[in-house]
Amino acid sequence: MVITRSNYQQLFQQEAQRLSDIEIESPQYSEISFNHIVYRPLLSSIMEEQILHTLAKEQIKRLAKFGGAHHEDVAKWLSDVEEVFTRAQLQPSNKLLAVQSYLIDSAEKWFRYNKSIILDWSTLKLQLLEQRLQLCDESVMDYYHDKIHLCLQADSNMSSSMIIHYLTKGLKQSLIAHVIRRHPATPPEFLAVAQDEEKIQFTLNGLSSASPNKPDPYPNEDFQMDHQVNAVTRPVNDNNRSFNWQHRQPLPQPLMNVPTTPFSSSSRRSYSQRRPVASTARQCYTCYGFG
């Protein structure tokens, strides 16, 4: 069938009439949901990308190594490692491989012995979390903040119950029973309970370390012991004590025919003038007189 010009014009008018009969509903703006699209700036050139890559490599080289000593802060070290590895855009599997180069001494041995259970980066952070124990001379406050930091590094969405579990697991043995007995529900409650017990034990240790008997400043002097009260009673006057001690001793017999009491030079002259000349004079053993 051949369509003539008149037929074509007629078909066009019919189609235009059909389209004009279609009703179009206007949209309600309240029902429209706007999806926000965040545009992140791309690197303007390949040179900038190379510079960032070079900086990341330098930071990786300067990372400190961890040996597991008491003076080393595992929380800060792990935070630095995580930050540098993220800047270098390392995948979690590559992070686990790269971190082994920064473990030395005890930490390296620990990783080698537990390598069979450390299968990924997240497991490594959890294992480091469990290995963080409170030191004997470390306060509850310092231990608490380090352990909380490790918990959030291992799992940023870790529940309060799990945080309390890890906090209690690494606490000193002398504090664990008291904390469990109080059932803290939140990490701040755990801190308050542990600090209360820490203060009590610190006070008790201070009382027990104080010596009940002071050291004797006169170790070579004689003293009198009252056995009923078990206390040492010292003389009030040292001169009287020495005098009384001399009189308690038995009087020695004279070994010479002269008095044994010391005299001054003037007394000797006076005594020599009064002394009888007779050589037969003898001294009495009772009154110490001569004659």
Residue pairs with C-beta under 8 A, 6 or more apart in sequence:
3 11
43 49
43 52
53 88
55 87
56 84
56 87
56 88
56 89
57 88
59 84
59 87
59 88
60 84
60 85
60 88
60 98
63 80
63 81
63 84
63 102
64 77
64 80
64 102
65 102
65 103
65 104
66 72
66 74
66 77
66 102
66 103
66 104
66 107
67 103
67 104
67 105
67 106
67 107
67 108
68 74
68 105
68 106
68 107
68 110
69 105
69 106
70 135
73 146
74 128
74 131
74 132
74 146
74 150
75 132
75 146
75 147
75 149
75 150
75 153
78 125
78 128
78 150
78 153
79 149
79 153
81 99
81 102
82 153
85 95
85 98
85 99
90 98
92 120
92 121
92 122
93 120
93 121
95 121
96 118
96 120
96 121
96 124
99 121
99 124
100 111
103 111
110 131
111 118
114 127
117 123
117 127
118 124
118 127
122 154
122 155
125 150
125 153
125 154
126 154
126 155
128 150
128 154
129 147
129 150
129 151
129 153
129 154
129 166
130 166
130 169
130 170
132 146
132 147
132 150
132 170
133 170
134 140
134 143
134 170
134 171
134 172
135 143
136 172
139 198
140 171
140 175
140 191
140 194
140 195
140 198
141 191
141 195
143 170
143 171
144 167
144 187
144 190
144 191
144 194
147 166
147 167
147 170
148 163
148 167
148 187
150 166
151 158
151 162
151 163
151 166
152 158
155 162
160 185
160 186
160 187
163 187
164 184
164 185
164 186
164 187
164 190
167 187
167 190
168 176
168 179
168 180
168 190
171 179
171 194
174 201
175 194
175 197
175 198
175 201
178 193
178 194
178 197
179 190
179 193
179 194
179 197
182 193
184 190
184 192
184 193
216 232
218 234
222 241
222 245
223 232
223 233
223 234
224 232
224 233
224 234
224 235
225 232
225 233
226 233
235 241
252 260
253 285
254 260
254 283
254 285
254 288
257 281
257 282
257 283
258 283
259 283
259 288
263 271
275 290
276 290
281 290
281 291
282 290
282 291
283 289
283 290
284 290
284 291
